[in-house]
Amino acid sequence: MSRSAGPTLDGQVTLVPTSQVTASDDVRHFDQLTARAKRAVIAAADDRPSAVSAPSLAAVDVVVFTDYYRVE
C-alpha cells in the first residue's frame, strides 16, 4: 500500500507502533531519513506526541527504528 499522493498540505503525520508490514509497504530505515524526520521518530519512540510535522515522511508507509512505526 505504498503512498503516491505525496506530502499533506501541512506535512503532519502520525507515527503508530506496528507489527504489520506488507511486501507492498514503502519501508525506510532511520538512517535514510532527514534530520526533521529522525526527530519525529525519536519523539514517537519516547512516547511523546506522535503527530508531528515531517513532510518527508508523508510518502513513507513504515519506518524502522527500535520498532516498526506506521506513518499515517
PyMOL commands that set and color helices and strands:
alter all, ss='L'
color gray80, all
select helices_A, chain A and resi 30-32+35-45+55-57
alter helices_A, ss='H'
color red, helices_A
select strands_A, chain A and resi 12-18+27-29+51-53+62-64+68-71
alter strands_A, ss='S'
color yellow, strands_A
deselect
rebuild
show_as cartoon
